[in-house]
Amino acid sequence: MQKLGIIHTVSRLAPVFDGLVGEYLPGVGTVVIADELLLQRTIRDGAVDGITRERLAQHVEQLASYGVDAVLVTCSSVGAAVDELAATSEVPVLRVDRAMAERAVGMGRTIGVLATLPTTLVPTVDLVRSAADGQARDVTILPRLCEGAFDALGRGDVELHDAIIADELDQLVAQVDVVVLAQASMARVAEGRETGGVPVLSSPRLAIEQIAQSIATPL
């Protein structure tokens, strides 16, 4: 792999992925598109609409025509649209949370899914269920929405955002074998937090690790 295309819907996550690419994919260049409107429309409408699908498809096409070897979409809320594009794109199109979901279903029978947005919670739950079906595993999924956390972050109240997530996480780890964080931005809240030995998975590192592992074999 020479070039990896990355599509962000949250611009502030770009440094996180830049660091991971440098760590796991030395020598691989990145071509980045940031389009926050993709996520904002999805939040506003409660689902991925036709305009968002078309914008995402255009971004993938632009990256493919530029010559990237694969495209990683870092937004879980548009995950279903990513899967649709992957079926027809001339280059591999990868959703950021698939490696996380596949890892989670191999780690336990009861899986907690934590999110700050309904538009992220639903597709992540669906993905975990699909991953479990793909591995012929019988799992129970416990979804939890961190009510008010996203609005707090939008107001600049990072402390309240983090506190809401931490409280929901503390409750969830007592009920499950593994927790999946539906949004990459939640990872820092879980870092270093006592979870009683319950694994807490986040998507960015696992996604880049999976790409690195696949380089020996064409994607």
Disulfide bonds with the S-S distance in Angstrom:
none
